[in-house]
Amino acid sequence: MAESAKGSAGRPDGEAMCPYRLVLEHITSRWGVLVLIRLMERPHRFSELRRAIGEVRQVSEKMLTQTLQTLERDGFVHRDAQPVIPPRVDYSLTELGREAAEQVRELALWTERRMGEVEQARTAYDKARA
């Protein structure tokens, strides 16, 4: 990326120019939604979180790590590393993260309630296009 395309802190201009859009993308990303909703239940260790999300979709270790780091950077997730052997790291929601998770969960529940109407609209659209 050319130097002119970077913001003042070395971030892409997109983050400097439209931080709201990027935060929304982080919260509503494929894995962000699942992480936030799972962490509403209780804190999880990395492996527990990966298994819990795996009940819905398989997530790679790399993707889960990136998602957790992004959500931690945005202030939604707290990472608590215990100085024990073997190392223990727990992830939990911050107050801001809990608020975001509640909003995401409401959207997920709304989608579940209205899915029949979405399917009807899709069928009608596809039929009209055929």
N, C-alpha and C positions, 0 to 999 in steps of 0.2 A: 504494500500500500504506500502510495506516495506520501511524503511528509505533509503536503498541503491538505491531504484528506484526513488528517488526524486532528483531534481536539487538543486543548491545552494540556491535558494530563496524559497524552498519548493514546487516548481512546478514539475510536472512529467518530467522525462527525455526527453520525446518526444518534449516538448516545448523548453527545453534547447538545445537539439540536432538538431532539425529541425524547427526553428521558421518560415521559409518561408512557409512550408507545412501547419502549423497551421493557419497562417494569411490567406492563400488562402482558407482554409476550412471555416474560419469565414466569409470571403467575399462572398463565393459561396454557403454557407449553404442555406437550404430551406428558412429560414426566413431572413437571411442576405441580399440576393439578393433583396427581396421585400422591406425591410426597406431602403436599399440604394437607390433604384430606386424611392420610394415614397418621400424620403427626398430631392431628387433632385428638386422636384417641389417647395417646400417651407418648413419652419419649421412646425412641427406638435406637438400638445399635444398628450399625450399617447393614450387617447381614440380616437382621430381623426386618429392617425396612425393605431390603431387596426382595426377601421372600414374600413379605406382605404385598408388595407391588406386583410381584410375580404371579399372584393369584389372578390378577386382571390381565397383565401383559408382562412379558419377559423384558427386563431392562438389563443392559450390560453394566458391569462394574464401572466402566469408564463414563457412561452416560449418567449413571446415578451420582457418581462423584462430581461431575461437572454441574449437574442440576443442584446438588446440595451446596456447592461452592457459590454458585450464582445466587441462590436464595439466601445464603449466609451473607454474601456481600451486600445484598439489597436490604438486609436487616430483618428478614422473615424467619430465619432459622438460626438457632444457637447451637454451636458445636462445643461439646464438653469433653475434652480429652483428659482421661484419668491417668496419672503417672503410676501405673501398675504393670506387672508382667503377667500375662500378655497385655499389651495396650488395650484400653477400653475407651471407646469413643461413643458418646450418646448424642443424638440429635433431638432437639425439641423446638417448639415454636416460640418465638418471642411474642410479646403482646401484639405487635404489628402483624406478625405472621398469623396469629390466631384470628385476628380481624379479617385478614385477606382470605384465610382458609374458610371462614364462615361464609364469606361472599361467594367463593368458588363452589362450596358445597350447595348453597342455595341455587346457583345456576345449574349445577349438575342435577339436583332434584327437580327443578323446573323442566329441564330437558327430558328427564325420565317421564314426568307427568304428561308432557306434550308430544312425546315421540309418535304416537298414533296419528296426530294431525300432520306432523312432518312427513311421515310415510305416505299419507293420503296426498299431500301436496306434491311429493316427488312422483308418485304414480300418475297424477293428473298431468304434471309437467311432461313426463316421459311419453305419455299417451298422446299429448298434443304435438309433441315433436316428431313422433313416428310417422 
